[in-house]
Amino acid sequence: MVQAAVDSFCSTFLNNGYLKFYTSPQPTDANTAVGAQTVCATLRFNATAFPASVASGAAGSRVVTATANAITSDTNAAGGTTTWFRVLKSDNSTVVFDGSAGTSGCDINLNSAVISAGATVAVTSFTVTQNE
């Protein structure tokens, strides 16, 4: 059931969705609107954002992992210093979830948190995991 739930979540909420990097401060939660923060870069999930997930580990403690298909890069980023990201559905307005962004120990780790205006921003690996 967990694997079916992860697959359903990924296809329902992330197909053709958006991944946006913002300047600080990160809102309290994904239900909080963006205020003075600005978008540093906007990337797009594939039409089929994730293939089928995979369960691994021993029975009773398995972890279900879905690894994203290629994510379209932002080839002309707005720029800024990013500290967090927000994932939105394909309508580009319905928030799915938020997370931290930085160079280490974050939900998304980037080569540099400083994004230059006009730069290309790419995410080479993005996973969704859920314990069984």
C-alpha positions as a Markdown table, in Angstrom:
| # | Residue | x | y | z |
|---|---|---|---|---|
| 1 | Met | 0.0 | 0.0 | 0.0 |
| 2 | Val | 2.8 | 2.4 | 0.8 |
| 3 | Gln | 4.3 | 1.9 | -2.7 |
| 4 | Ala | 1.0 | 2.5 | -4.3 |
| 5 | Ala | 0.5 | 5.7 | -2.2 |
| 6 | Val | 4.0 | 7.0 | -3.2 |
| 7 | Asp | 3.3 | 6.3 | -6.9 |
| 8 | Ser | -0.1 | 8.0 | -6.7 |
| 9 | Phe | 1.3 | 11.0 | -4.9 |
| 10 | Cys | 4.1 | 11.4 | -7.5 |
| 11 | Ser | 1.8 | 11.2 | -10.5 |
| 12 | Thr | -1.1 | 13.2 | -9.0 |
| 13 | Phe | 0.9 | 16.0 | -7.7 |
| 14 | Leu | 4.2 | 16.2 | -9.5 |
| 15 | Asn | 3.6 | 15.4 | -13.2 |
| 16 | Asn | 4.4 | 18.6 | -15.1 |
| 17 | Gly | 4.8 | 20.3 | -11.7 |
| 18 | Tyr | 7.3 | 23.0 | -10.7 |
| 19 | Leu | 10.3 | 23.2 | -8.5 |
| 20 | Lys | 11.1 | 26.8 | -7.4 |
| 21 | Phe | 14.0 | 28.0 | -5.4 |
| 22 | Tyr | 13.5 | 31.1 | -3.3 |
| 23 | Thr | 15.4 | 33.6 | -1.2 |
| 24 | Ser | 14.9 | 33.6 | 2.6 |
| 25 | Pro | 13.1 | 33.5 | 4.9 |
| 26 | Gln | 11.4 | 30.1 | 4.4 |
| 27 | Pro | 7.7 | 30.3 | 5.4 |
| 28 | Thr | 6.6 | 28.4 | 8.5 |
| 29 | Asp | 5.0 | 25.7 | 6.3 |
| 30 | Ala | 3.7 | 25.0 | 2.8 |
| 31 | Asn | 0.4 | 26.5 | 3.7 |
| 32 | Thr | 2.0 | 29.9 | 4.2 |
| 33 | Ala | 2.0 | 32.2 | 1.2 |
| 34 | Val | 5.3 | 33.5 | -0.2 |
| 35 | Gly | 5.8 | 37.1 | 1.0 |
| 36 | Ala | 8.9 | 39.2 | 0.3 |
| 37 | Gln | 10.9 | 36.2 | -0.9 |
| 38 | Thr | 11.8 | 36.2 | -4.5 |
| 39 | Val | 12.1 | 33.3 | -7.0 |
| 40 | Cys | 15.8 | 32.5 | -7.8 |
| 41 | Ala | 15.1 | 29.7 | -10.3 |
| 42 | Thr | 12.1 | 27.7 | -11.7 |
| 43 | Leu | 12.5 | 24.2 | -12.9 |
| 44 | Arg | 9.9 | 21.8 | -14.3 |
| 45 | Phe | 9.1 | 18.2 | -13.7 |
| 46 | Asn | 8.6 | 15.9 | -16.6 |
| 47 | Ala | 5.1 | 15.1 | -17.9 |
| 48 | Thr | 5.7 | 11.7 | -16.2 |
| 49 | Ala | 7.6 | 13.1 | -13.2 |
| 50 | Phe | 8.5 | 9.7 | -11.7 |
| 51 | Pro | 8.6 | 6.1 | -12.9 |
| 52 | Ala | 7.3 | 3.4 | -10.5 |
| 53 | Ser | 8.8 | 3.5 | -7.0 |
| 54 | Val | 10.9 | 0.8 | -5.5 |
| 55 | Ala | 10.7 | -0.8 | -2.1 |
| 56 | Ser | 13.9 | -1.9 | -0.4 |
| 57 | Gly | 14.9 | -3.3 | 3.0 |
| 58 | Ala | 13.7 | -6.0 | 5.2 |
| 59 | Ala | 10.0 | -6.7 | 5.7 |
| 60 | Gly | 8.5 | -4.4 | 8.4 |
| 61 | Ser | 11.1 | -1.7 | 7.8 |
| 62 | Arg | 11.1 | -1.2 | 4.1 |
| 63 | Val | 11.6 | 2.2 | 2.5 |
| 64 | Val | 9.8 | 3.2 | -0.7 |
| 65 | Thr | 11.8 | 5.4 | -3.0 |
| 66 | Ala | 10.7 | 7.2 | -6.2 |
| 67 | Thr | 13.5 | 8.8 | -8.2 |
| 68 | Ala | 12.4 | 11.6 | -10.6 |
| 69 | Asn | 12.8 | 11.4 | -14.3 |
| 70 | Ala | 14.8 | 14.3 | -15.9 |
| 71 | Ile | 13.8 | 17.7 | -14.5 |
| 72 | Thr | 13.9 | 20.6 | -17.0 |
| 73 | Ser | 16.6 | 23.1 | -16.0 |
| 74 | Asp | 16.1 | 26.8 | -15.7 |
| 75 | Thr | 18.4 | 28.2 | -18.4 |
| 76 | Asn | 17.9 | 31.8 | -17.5 |
| 77 | Ala | 17.6 | 32.0 | -13.7 |
| 78 | Ala | 16.5 | 35.2 | -12.0 |
| 79 | Gly | 19.3 | 34.8 | -9.5 |
| 80 | Gly | 19.7 | 35.3 | -5.8 |
| 81 | Thr | 20.8 | 33.4 | -2.7 |
| 82 | Thr | 18.4 | 30.5 | -2.2 |
| 83 | Thr | 17.7 | 28.9 | 1.2 |
| 84 | Trp | 14.5 | 26.9 | 0.4 |
| 85 | Phe | 12.4 | 25.5 | -2.4 |
| 86 | Arg | 8.7 | 24.9 | -3.0 |
| 87 | Val | 7.1 | 22.2 | -5.2 |
| 88 | Leu | 3.9 | 23.2 | -7.0 |
| 89 | Lys | 1.4 | 21.2 | -9.1 |
| 90 | Ser | 1.2 | 21.7 | -12.8 |
| 91 | Asp | -1.1 | 24.7 | -12.3 |
| 92 | Asn | 1.9 | 26.5 | -10.9 |
| 93 | Ser | -0.1 | 27.7 | -7.9 |
| 94 | Thr | -1.2 | 24.7 | -5.8 |
| 95 | Val | 1.6 | 24.1 | -3.2 |
| 96 | Val | 2.6 | 20.5 | -2.7 |
| 97 | Phe | 5.5 | 20.8 | -0.2 |
| 98 | Asp | 8.5 | 23.0 | 0.8 |
| 99 | Gly | 12.0 | 22.1 | 1.8 |
| 100 | Ser | 15.4 | 23.5 | 2.7 |
| 101 | Ala | 18.0 | 24.3 | 0.0 |
| 102 | Gly | 21.7 | 24.9 | 0.5 |
| 103 | Thr | 25.1 | 23.3 | -0.1 |
| 104 | Ser | 24.9 | 20.5 | 2.5 |
| 105 | Gly | 22.6 | 18.9 | 5.1 |
| 106 | Cys | 19.5 | 20.3 | 3.3 |
| 107 | Asp | 16.5 | 18.6 | 1.6 |
| 108 | Ile | 18.1 | 19.7 | -1.7 |
| 109 | Asn | 21.8 | 20.2 | -1.8 |
| 110 | Leu | 23.2 | 22.5 | -4.5 |
| 111 | Asn | 26.7 | 23.1 | -5.7 |
| 112 | Ser | 26.2 | 26.7 | -4.7 |
| 113 | Ala | 23.3 | 28.5 | -2.9 |
| 114 | Val | 24.2 | 31.7 | -4.8 |
| 115 | Ile | 22.5 | 31.6 | -8.2 |
| 116 | Ser | 23.7 | 34.1 | -10.7 |
| 117 | Ala | 21.2 | 35.9 | -12.9 |
| 118 | Gly | 21.0 | 34.3 | -16.3 |
| 119 | Ala | 22.7 | 31.1 | -15.1 |
| 120 | Thr | 21.5 | 27.6 | -15.7 |
| 121 | Val | 20.2 | 25.8 | -12.7 |
| 122 | Ala | 19.8 | 22.0 | -12.9 |
| 123 | Val | 18.8 | 19.3 | -10.5 |
| 124 | Thr | 20.4 | 16.0 | -11.4 |
| 125 | Ser | 18.7 | 13.8 | -8.7 |
| 126 | Phe | 15.4 | 14.2 | -6.8 |
| 127 | Thr | 13.8 | 11.5 | -4.7 |
| 128 | Val | 10.7 | 11.0 | -2.7 |
| 129 | Thr | 10.9 | 8.5 | 0.1 |
| 130 | Gln | 8.4 | 7.0 | 2.6 |
| 131 | Asn | 8.9 | 4.4 | 5.3 |
| 132 | Glu | 6.7 | 1.4 | 5.1 |
